[in-house]
Amino acid sequence: LGEIVQFAHARSAFVVDNAGIEYSYITPEQEGTQLRAAERARFITLLFTYVSKKRTRYHNELYLSRITEGAALEAMMPELSAFMKAHGIHSVCFACVANDNASMSILGVLNPKNKHIYTLLEDIAICFTMAIHNRKDMVKTAEMAHTDELTGVANRMAYKEDIADAVLRAPKSGYIPFVKDLSEEDRVGADEIIAIV
């Protein structure tokens, strides 16, 4: 965040999400203007409200924006406009990354002077978006590896992991799992077991 502030020639930079994560950096010469905890919480709430209003129009996973003082902001969100004026915030430049399950992260800078800050924020936000997609793909691959494609039921790999977990929990729970793998019997095949189940 310190490097982003330096690049943007900004007052401060921050990363927040709607799950409560918050990191910020303010330049030493601007420390007197740092928002107190309650003010930061209010600003974050107002910022998420602003983004939510804007995102309903665009429905993007990656959203870049700049909020500046003025009549348009006053008309759209008078409370945010008043907050910015009261705290010497002339502009907020940010990238928002959102996913399907309504989680949102915002990377932003206050009062940036470098007009190329959008490029940097976009590049970083694209990396966030790629990480979100990679995580979704990893979860989907894990689900596919543990589920029978035809029936949607847990497969042998999931079964073995469940049994291993049960054996590990046995001393604590007082139950000892009894397992007999019928598919290894010559007289009963895996397809017959699925048919029986």
Salt bridges, closest charged atoms under 4 A:
GLU22 OE2 - ARG40 NE 2.60
GLU39 OE2 - ARG36 NH2 3.43
GLU39 OE2 - HIS87 NE2 3.16
GLU61 OE1 - HIS133 NE2 2.75
GLU61 OE2 - LYS136 NZ 3.74
GLU69 OE2 - HIS90 ND1 3.14
GLU74 OE1 - LYS85 NZ 3.78
GLU79 OE2 - ARG42 NH2 2.07
ASP100 OD2 - LYS136 NZ 3.38
GLU161 OE1 - HIS146 NE2 2.97
ASP181 OD2 - ARG156 NH1 2.93
GLU185 OE2 - LYS180 NZ 2.70
GLU185 OE1 - ARG187 NH2 3.69
